[in-house]
Amino acid sequence: MKKMLRLLFACSILLSLSGCAGIFIAGAATTANLVTDPRSTQQIWDDNHLELQIGGLAHKAPYKNQLRVTAVSYQGKVVLIGQAIQPNVMEKFVNDVHQLKGVRELHNRIQVKPLLGIAAVSEDSWITTKVKSALLTNSDLNGVKVTVETDDNVVYLFGYITHEKADIATEVTRNISGVKQVIRAFNYAD
């Protein structure tokens, strides 16, 4: 019984330490992001808030079940990615997003087509995971934060980056199985 209790105690300590390591690593990634991102904390918050507002809008009437949209914002420049069932639904949504406070520029990549099913969305998630892993483990991209969004096997790359690092990130992404196309939406540091 004592052996069992010691084993449980050792396992609980090990698990708690592995959790700390994850927090430490996540904290380091966030710190690297703040160091390489020229936006102020307020601008980052505003962009995150804008993305959440757009996501919330997409899940309310008249858009609920009519479109599937992901928004990425950088200093008020918004990229909309996804599908809309009908052109008029897409146009109205884009117009409503354009009216939101903080939207300085809007790039619409919403396609008029049936909404992706669970299998396609899962495949996109898997591609995103593979791309993020490949970018994270590439030694030429140390300290570079690239945001990755995948929609219908098309990978969108975002971030504040040099042209040289953007070329590397693009090439790494192109070589991931399942990637149909790579769209660069970077803000350049050089």
C-alpha positions in Angstrom: 0.0 0.0 0.0 2.8 2.4 0.9 4.5 1.6 -2.5 1.2 2.5 -4.3 0.9 5.8 -2.4 4.5 6.7 -3.2 3.9 5.9 -6.8 0.7 8.0 -6.9 2.5 10.9 -5.2 5.4 10.7 -7.6 3.0 10.7 -10.6 1.1 13.7 -9.3 4.3 15.6 -8.8 5.5 14.6 -12.3 2.2 15.7 -13.8 2.2 19.0 -12.0 5.8 19.7 -13.2 4.9 18.9 -16.8 2.0 21.3 -16.5 4.5 24.0 -15.3 6.7 23.3 -18.3 3.8 23.8 -20.6 2.9 27.1 -19.0 6.6 28.2 -19.2 6.8 27.3 -22.9 3.4 29.0 -23.6 4.6 32.0 -21.7 7.8 32.2 -23.6 5.9 32.0 -26.9 3.7 34.9 -25.8 6.7 36.9 -24.8 8.4 36.3 -28.2 5.1 37.4 -29.8 5.1 40.7 -27.9 8.8 41.3 -28.7 8.4 40.7 -32.5 5.0 42.4 -32.8 5.2 46.2 -33.3 1.6 46.7 -32.2 1.0 48.2 -28.8 -0.8 46.0 -26.2 -3.9 48.1 -26.9 -3.7 47.5 -30.7 -3.3 43.7 -30.1 -6.4 43.8 -27.8 -8.4 45.8 -30.4 -7.5 43.3 -33.1 -8.5 40.4 -30.9 -11.7 42.1 -29.9 -12.5 42.8 -33.6 -12.0 39.1 -34.5 -14.3 38.1 -31.7 -16.9 40.6 -32.7 -16.9 39.3 -36.3 -17.1 35.7 -35.1 -20.0 36.6 -32.9 -21.8 38.4 -35.7 -21.4 35.3 -37.9 -23.2 33.2 -35.3 -26.3 35.4 -35.1 -29.3 35.8 -37.3 -29.5 36.3 -40.3 -26.0 34.7 -40.7 -26.2 31.6 -38.5 -26.1 28.5 -40.6 -25.8 30.7 -43.7 -22.0 31.3 -43.6 -18.9 30.0 -41.9 -16.3 32.7 -41.4 -12.9 33.2 -39.7 -11.6 36.7 -39.3 -8.0 37.7 -38.8 -7.2 41.4 -37.9 -3.9 43.2 -37.8 -4.0 46.9 -37.0 -7.6 47.1 -38.2 -6.8 45.4 -41.5 -9.3 42.5 -41.6 -9.2 39.3 -43.7 -12.4 37.3 -43.9 -12.0 33.6 -44.8 -14.7 31.0 -45.3 -17.9 30.2 -47.2 -21.4 31.7 -47.6 -24.3 29.8 -49.0 -25.6 32.8 -51.1 -24.0 35.9 -52.6 -26.4 38.3 -50.9 -25.6 36.8 -47.5 -21.9 37.3 -48.1 -22.4 40.8 -49.3 -24.5 41.8 -46.4 -22.1 40.2 -43.9 -19.1 41.9 -45.5 -21.0 45.3 -45.4 -21.9 44.7 -41.7 -18.2 43.9 -40.9 -17.0 47.0 -42.7 -19.3 49.1 -40.4 -17.7 47.8 -37.2 -15.6 50.2 -35.3 -11.9 49.6 -35.8 -12.1 48.1 -39.3 -9.6 50.2 -41.4 -9.3 47.9 -44.4 -11.3 44.8 -45.4 -10.2 41.9 -47.6 -12.9 39.4 -48.4 -11.9 35.9 -49.2 -15.3 34.4 -48.5 -16.4 32.0 -51.2 -20.0 31.5 -52.3 -20.3 27.7 -52.0 -21.8 25.1 -49.6 -20.4 25.3 -46.1 -17.6 22.9 -45.4 -18.7 19.7 -43.6 -17.1 18.3 -40.5 -14.7 16.1 -42.5 -13.3 19.1 -44.5 -13.1 21.2 -41.3 -11.2 18.4 -39.6 -8.8 18.1 -42.5 -8.2 21.8 -42.4 -7.4 21.6 -38.7 -5.0 18.8 -39.3 -3.2 20.8 -42.1 -3.0 23.8 -39.7 -1.5 21.6 -37.0 1.1 20.2 -39.5 2.0 23.6 -40.8 2.3 25.2 -37.3 4.5 22.3 -36.2 6.8 22.6 -39.3 7.1 26.3 -38.9 7.8 26.0 -35.1 10.5 23.4 -35.6 12.3 25.2 -38.5 15.5 26.6 -37.2 15.5 29.5 -39.7 12.2 30.7 -38.2 13.3 30.9 -34.5 11.6 33.7 -32.8 9.2 34.4 -35.7 5.4 34.1 -35.0 3.3 33.1 -37.9 -0.5 32.8 -37.6 -1.9 30.0 -39.7 -5.5 29.6 -40.9 -6.6 26.9 -43.3 -9.8 26.9 -45.2 -10.7 24.2 -47.8 -7.0 23.1 -48.0 -5.9 26.7 -48.7 -3.4 27.9 -46.1 -3.3 31.6 -45.1 -0.1 32.9 -43.4 -0.2 36.0 -41.3 2.3 37.9 -39.2 4.9 40.7 -38.9 7.9 39.3 -40.7 10.8 40.0 -43.0 10.5 39.1 -46.7 13.3 36.5 -46.2 11.5 34.8 -43.3 8.2 35.0 -45.3 9.8 33.2 -48.2 11.0 30.4 -45.8 7.6 30.1 -44.1 5.9 29.9 -47.5 8.2 27.2 -48.8 7.9 25.2 -45.6 4.1 25.4 -45.9 4.0 24.5 -49.6 5.7 21.2 -48.8 3.1 20.0 -46.3 0.9 17.3 -47.6 -2.7 18.3 -48.2 -1.9 22.0 -48.8 -3.6 23.1 -52.1 -2.5 26.7 -52.1 -0.6 29.2 -49.8 -1.8 32.7 -49.5 0.6 35.2 -47.9 -1.0 38.0 -45.9 2.1 39.2 -44.0 2.9 42.7 -42.8 6.6 43.2 -43.6 9.2 44.4 -41.2 11.8 45.3 -43.8 
